[in-house]
Amino acid sequence: MGLDIIVGKPEKLNGRDLTILKNMIYESFSNTTLRYVRIDEDETEFLEVFKDFIIDTEEEVYDINMLLSEKGYTYEDVDYQDDSYSYRNDDFHCGDFRFVMKDGNILTFNNVSTISIPCKGILYNKIGSQRKGANRDFYADGMWSSKIVVKKDVLIDHWNRYFSGDGNIEQKGSDLQVTETGKIIVSGDVPYGFGVEYNLTAEENRKRFKENIIDVFVEGETFVVYC
């Protein structure tokens, strides 16, 4: 669990069977750098830069939007998804979902069927990666679900804003405290961030992101995704 930062280099399908490849990736995930990811239609910059690698395909998905609309909600009304419901009783219950809504209501759906939708995807090789290391502003600004990075200047901006540290935060009990070298105002609604996940100085954290991500990135040939 937690943030992964990945540098990907697209790879063409070249007539191979996508279903077979996806099954191979799933079965050998830890032993291969090859990955497949679905690309949302609003990733217009990514789709243009890597248009020669994009795969038009279909995927089976759960129509969560329809389920919510039948209850008078949209996905914007969801506060969070209770993942523990899907993984209850030491077993994964495929097609079972529970959502806690912003108005306090709880919606539960069981045995949800899938629908087939047209979509775009891409094969890529993972050539660089890093676990966590972002500061609290990264999470507060919603960067975990931000657009795929395809430009070097955008990546440098993220480095300076989100991966250069804001002081060393220590966790004491259930409260987060700022050390004398820090300058973060800790708020309970953003419980993640640099200093909690790794015991690194701000400079060490900055250097780590540069070596793992920036030094591997080549504009026009690679991309960076936060997942």
N, C-alpha and C positions, 0 to 999 in steps of 0.2 A: 504494500500500500504506500501511498505518498507520491510525490512528484517525480517524474522521469523526464529528463531533457534528452532528446535524441537528434543526432545529425544523420540524415538519410540521403543516400545517393540513388536516384531512380534507376530502374532497370526495365527494359522492354520485355513484353510477354513473348514476343517472337514465336507465335504459333503454339505455344505450350498450353496445356489444359489448365485453366485457372483453378478449377475445383480441386484437381489433384495437387496443385501447388499449395493451395490454402490448407489442405489436409496435411501435407508434408510439413508445412510451417507449424501448424498446431501440434503435431506429434513430436516434432524435433525442435521445439521453440528455443530451448537453452543451448542447442548444438548447431544452430544456423544463424547467420546474420540476415538472412532474407526475411522480409516482412511484407505484408499487404495491409493497406488501409483504405477505407472508404473516404472519398473526398466530397465534402458538402458543396452544393451549388454556389454558395456565397463566397467560396474561396476563389474568387475571380482572378486574383493576381497569380496564385499558385497554378490554376488551371491554364493560364496563358503561358507562363514561363515553362511549364513542363507538359505542354499540350501533346508533344510527340510520344509521351509515355502513358497518357491517360487511357484507361480501359473502360469501355462502356459495357456494363454488365447488369445483372439483377441480383437482388439479395432478399432473403426472407427476414422480415423485421416484425417486431411487435408494434401494433398501431396504438401506441399509448395516447396520442392526441385524440383519437376517436373515443377511446374509453373515457378520457377526462371530459370531452365535450358532452358526452351523454349524461354526465353528472353536473353539467353547467360550468365547467372550468376549462382553462387552457393551461399549457405547461408553465406559463409565466406565474400561475397561481400556486405552483408547487414550492414549498419551503425546502423540503429534502425528501429523498427516497430512503426508506428504511430497508437497507440491504439485508439486515439480519433476518427479516421475514422470509426472504428468498432462500437463505441459508439456514433455516431453522432446523432443530432436531438433528444436528450433525449431518445434514443432507441438503443438496441443492435442489430446490423445487423449480424446475424450468417452467416459465410462464406464470409464476406467482409474483405479484408486485404489491407493495404497500407504499403509499405516499402520504406524507404529512403536509397538509396545505397551510398556506400562510394565514388563513382565517381560523386555524386550529382544528379543522375537520381532518379525519383520517379516512382515506379511501383504500380499500383492499380489493384486488382483482386476482382471481384464481383461474388456472388452466387457460390462459389467454392464448388464442391462436395467432399465427403469423400471417402476414400478407407479403406478396412478392412486389417489389418496387424496382423501377429502373434506377440505376445509380452509376456513379463514376468512382473508379478506384485506381490505385497505383501500386506496383511492386517496387520495393526499394531495399537496398542493403544498409544495415545499420553500421556506419563507419565511425561513429563517436557517440558517447553517452555520458550522462551524469545523473546520480541520484540526489535529488533535493538540492539544498544550497541557496534557495531564494530567500529574500528578506520578507518581512511582513507586508510591505507595500505590494508585493507581487500578488499575494492572495487577496488583499483588500481591494485591489484594482481589477480583480476578476481575470487575471492573466492566465490562469490555469486553463481557461476555455477560449483563449484568444486565437487569432488567425495564425496559420502556419507562416513562419518567417522565411522569406526568400531573398531579402535584401540585407547587405552587410551593414549599412548604416542603421537599420532597424535593430539588428542584433547587437550592435555596439551600444545603442541607446538602452536596450534592455539590460545589458551588462552593467552600465553605469547606474541605472535606476534600481535594478532589482537583484543584482548578484554581486554587489560590492560591499554589502554589509552596512548596518546602521548601528554598530556597537555590539557588544557581546551580551546577549540575554541569557540569564540563568533561570532555571525553573526551580522554585522552592515551594513544595507542597502543591497546591492547586493554583497558585498565583505565579505570574511571570514578573520578575523584577529586572529593572535595568541597572547594570553595573555602572560604576563611576566613569567608565570610558564610553558608555552608550548615551543615546539621546532619543530613544524610542518612548513614546507614550503608549503603554501597553493597554490594549482593550480586549475584553473577554470574547468579543465576537470574531476575532481573528487569531485562533490558537496555534498558528503555525509560524514558521519563519526562521531565518538565520540565527544561530546561537542556541536554538532549542534542539535542532536536529543533528548538528555537528558542532564539536567544540573547536572551532577555528577562529582565528582573528579575522578582522575585516579584510586585511591584506591577503591572508591565506585563502580566504573564500573567493576573493576577486581573481587571484592567480589560478585557482582550481578551475573556474569557469572558462578562463582564457585558454588554458591548456587542453581541457576536455572538449570544448565546444567551438570557440572562436577560431583557434588555430587549425581546426579540421574543416571549417566551413569555406566553401568556394562558391561565390555568387554565380548563379546561372547553372551550376552543376549539382548543388546540394540544397537542402532545406533543414530547418530546425522546427521541431514540434514539441510542445509541452503537453504531457499526457500523464 
